[in-house]
């Protein structure tokens, strides 16, 4: 079996260039996604703003299947 040094070096160079370009593209995509994405929704409000949370009402204690099914479809619980 004959090993060509020229062929192996060209393969290694191709792999290195491919890896560098892949890192550059993924880094650019992350930067672009951070630049375009909206403000973090769970960040504490600044200034006089207030963050209001709406809690789901308590689930009914009824044992009727229709009430439980209606509750599931309305609130997803």
Beta strands, then each sheet from edge to edge (+ up, - down):
end
